Amino acid sequence: MTAVNKVAIAGSGVAGLASAIQLAKAGVAVDVFELKPALSTRGSGISLQGNALRVFDALGAWDDIRAAGYPFEGLNLRAPGPDAPIVAELPDVKTGGPDYPAAMGMPRVELATILLEHARAAGARVHFDSKVTSIDARADDGVEVFVNGDSAGVYDLLIGADGLNSGVRDLIGIDTKPERNGMGIWRTFVSRPADVVRSELYYGGPVYIAGYTPTGEDSMYAFLVEKAEDRIGISDEEATRIMLDESRAYGGPWNDIRADLEAGAHANYTWFTKHVVPAPWNRGRVVIIGDAAHSCPPTIAQGAAQGLEDAFVLTELLTTRDHVDESLWDEFHARRLPRAQAVVEASSQLAQWQIDGNREADAGGLIFGIAQKMAQPA
Ligand SMILES: Cc1cc2nc3c(=O)[nH]c(=O)nc-3n(C[C@H](O)[C@H](O)[C@H](O)COP(=O)(O)OP(=O)(O)OC[C@H]3O[C@@H](n4cnc5c(N)ncnc54)[C@H](O)[C@@H]3O)c2cc1C
């Protein structure tokens, strides 16, 4: 018995596809509706901590993910300047336990492709060019879902895994929205110099944080975190020029990154946000998870991990209980909200210390404390 037989999911990001895999594996009929015409083929990389890797294993996708990424342990801190000296080598907490690496970098495109393949193999139907546009809640036991304006049918549950600007969140009347935290990030996807074998961060210099993470034998992503600027409408050439200029204070592997930028690597820009929707995340038979429910500056690289944990806990409850009732929602919120909130608060605090130029703050202690918390299963 499962608590649901037929589920609609808005959004094919990590939270939506992880939910689809778990539900479809348990025999639930799943329709994933994604407004984009296809998976994005362009994108940067992502850093996945052990607690995210543990969820991939539960999905049955770990072997494919491990093969497509670059596992590593530890974090190096370097100083600005032409030689980019390593000033600290920090150990990592294995937040997924001893069976998984502390962290892994991988190209976002490959992560999305693997999860899509697993969702389809499990039996979920994934529809692109399909925007969830409205809903009609049925008296307590279902929800009619409208896609591109037409009814797609009545479902036992709609999962709104539709990201930061969630339309499902609006449709169920939740008005908490992501707020900018005052930082923006330049990212580029480049080749990996042989001496980059783990994430490295540079504090000091013209931007708040410069850094990079290996994503494969031949690839890594690099980033510069700056005071948020209005970069809307900027040309590709101008984006590359700014990333080149702002990175000139950093030597070492940054010389190779600049060579790739000069050879045409694309630079993209995004603002950081933060928010946590207070409980409950559901209204009747509609629930939001992932970035729809919470977002944070990626200062501890836990955003996607938290969306994966939302999906894992929600689908565990839906597939092991007989009914969708208040006790299911109570357990879901008790297991997910404090944990997601702790990540958002710690990530935002780390970002704020950077903005304030606070060099005395115990950043290491905060990062260690949150990692210890994440090491407990969700
Ligand atoms: C700069 C930056 C760096 C980051 N780095 C990391 C990192 O290293 N590690 C980490 O763990 N996290 C990181 N994160 C966070 C991570 O990227 C997100 O938390 C995660 O991708 C969110 O996944 P999601 O499935 O909730 O939403 P999304 O990935 O945003 O997916 C939502 C999907 O829903 C679709 N959609 C929207 N509206 C509708 C609709 N009405 N109908 C149908 N479909 C719809 C969208 O097209 C989209 O495909 C970073 C975030 C940022 C901004």
The ligand as an SDF file (V2000), in Angstrom:
LIG
                    3D

 53 58  0  0  0  0  0  0  0  0999 V2000
   25.1720   30.1900   -7.9370 C   0  0  0  0  0  0  0  0  0  0  0  0
   24.6110   28.9580   -7.3050 C   0  0  0  0  0  0  0  0  0  0  0  0
   25.4600   27.9020   -6.9820 C   0  0  0  0  0  0  0  0  0  0  0  0
   24.9600   26.7590   -6.3640 C   0  0  0  0  0  0  0  0  0  0  0  0
   25.8130   25.7590   -6.0340 N   0  0  0  0  0  0  0  0  0  0  0  0
   25.3350   24.6740   -5.3880 C   0  0  0  0  0  0  0  0  0  0  0  0
   26.2040   23.6210   -5.0280 C   0  0  0  0  0  0  0  0  0  0  0  0
   27.4030   23.6490   -5.3350 O   0  0  0  0  0  0  0  0  0  0  0  0
   25.6860   22.5470   -4.3420 N   0  0  0  0  0  0  0  0  0  0  0  0
   24.3550   22.4700   -4.0230 C   0  0  0  0  0  0  0  0  0  0  0  0
   23.9350   21.4790   -3.3890 O   0  0  0  0  0  0  0  0  0  0  0  0
   23.5040   23.4650   -4.3710 N   0  0  0  0  0  0  0  0  0  0  0  0
   23.9530   24.5400   -5.0580 C   0  0  0  0  0  0  0  0  0  0  0  0
   23.0940   25.5290   -5.4280 N   0  0  0  0  0  0  0  0  0  0  0  0
   21.6590   25.3620   -5.1690 C   0  0  0  0  0  0  0  0  0  0  0  0
   21.0240   24.4250   -6.1970 C   0  0  0  0  0  0  0  0  0  0  0  0
   21.3830   24.8120   -7.5080 O   0  0  0  0  0  0  0  0  0  0  0  0
   19.4950   24.4560   -6.0600 C   0  0  0  0  0  0  0  0  0  0  0  0
   19.1560   24.3490   -4.6900 O   0  0  0  0  0  0  0  0  0  0  0  0
   18.8490   23.3120   -6.8070 C   0  0  0  0  0  0  0  0  0  0  0  0
   19.2860   23.2590   -8.1510 O   0  0  0  0  0  0  0  0  0  0  0  0
   17.3230   23.4920   -6.7790 C   0  0  0  0  0  0  0  0  0  0  0  0
   16.7160   22.3580   -7.3450 O   0  0  0  0  0  0  0  0  0  0  0  0
   15.1400   22.3340   -7.4980 P   0  0  0  0  0  0  0  0  0  0  0  0
   14.8380   21.0040   -8.1250 O   0  0  0  0  0  0  0  0  0  0  0  0
   14.4740   22.6780   -6.2150 O   0  0  0  0  0  0  0  0  0  0  0  0
   14.7680   23.5190   -8.5100 O   0  0  0  0  0  0  0  0  0  0  0  0
   15.2650   23.8320   -9.9950 P   0  0  0  0  0  0  0  0  0  0  0  0
   16.5100   23.1410  -10.3260 O   0  0  0  0  0  0  0  0  0  0  0  0
   15.2080   25.3140  -10.1430 O   0  0  0  0  0  0  0  0  0  0  0  0
   14.1340   23.1630  -10.9150 O   0  0  0  0  0  0  0  0  0  0  0  0
   12.8640   23.7330  -11.0180 C   0  0  0  0  0  0  0  0  0  0  0  0
   12.3150   23.3700  -12.4080 C   0  0  0  0  0  0  0  0  0  0  0  0
   10.9210   23.7300  -12.4450 O   0  0  0  0  0  0  0  0  0  0  0  0
   10.6400   24.2580  -13.7390 C   0  0  0  0  0  0  0  0  0  0  0  0
    9.4140   25.0510  -13.5920 N   0  0  0  0  0  0  0  0  0  0  0  0
    9.2760   26.2840  -13.0340 C   0  0  0  0  0  0  0  0  0  0  0  0
    7.9880   26.6460  -13.0180 N   0  0  0  0  0  0  0  0  0  0  0  0
    7.2690   25.6270  -13.5630 C   0  0  0  0  0  0  0  0  0  0  0  0
    5.9030   25.3960  -13.8090 C   0  0  0  0  0  0  0  0  0  0  0  0
    4.9640   26.2850  -13.4730 N   0  0  0  0  0  0  0  0  0  0  0  0
    5.5120   24.2340  -14.4100 N   0  0  0  0  0  0  0  0  0  0  0  0
    6.4520   23.2970  -14.7570 C   0  0  0  0  0  0  0  0  0  0  0  0
    7.7860   23.4620  -14.5500 N   0  0  0  0  0  0  0  0  0  0  0  0
    8.1790   24.6040  -13.9360 C   0  0  0  0  0  0  0  0  0  0  0  0
   11.8950   25.0440  -14.0980 C   0  0  0  0  0  0  0  0  0  0  0  0
   11.9880   25.2240  -15.4900 O   0  0  0  0  0  0  0  0  0  0  0  0
   12.9850   24.1390  -13.5470 C   0  0  0  0  0  0  0  0  0  0  0  0
   13.4540   23.2190  -14.5030 O   0  0  0  0  0  0  0  0  0  0  0  0
   23.5700   26.6770   -6.0590 C   0  0  0  0  0  0  0  0  0  0  0  0
   22.7100   27.7260   -6.3880 C   0  0  0  0  0  0  0  0  0  0  0  0
   23.2300   28.8590   -7.0000 C   0  0  0  0  0  0  0  0  0  0  0  0
   22.2870   30.0030   -7.3280 C   0  0  0  0  0  0  0  0  0  0  0  0
  1  2  1  0
  2  3  1  0
  2 52  2  0
  3  4  2  0
  4  5  1  0
  4 50  1  0
  5  6  2  0
  6  7  1  0
  6 13  1  0
  7  8  2  0
  7  9  1  0
  9 10  1  0
 10 11  2  0
 10 12  1  0
 12 13  2  0
 13 14  1  0
 14 15  1  0
 14 50  1  0
 15 16  1  0
 16 17  1  0
 16 18  1  0
 18 19  1  0
 18 20  1  0
 20 21  1  0
 20 22  1  0
 22 23  1  0
 23 24  1  0
 24 25  2  0
 24 26  1  0
 24 27  1  0
 27 28  1  0
 28 29  2  0
 28 30  1  0
 28 31  1  0
 31 32  1  0
 32 33  1  0
 33 34  1  0
 33 48  1  0
 34 35  1  0
 35 36  1  0
 35 46  1  0
 36 37  1  0
 36 45  1  0
 37 38  2  0
 38 39  1  0
 39 40  1  0
 39 45  2  0
 40 41  1  0
 40 42  2  0
 42 43  1  0
 43 44  2  0
 44 45  1  0
 46 47  1  0
 46 48  1  0
 48 49  1  0
 50 51  2  0
 51 52  1  0
 52 53  1  0
M  END
$$$$
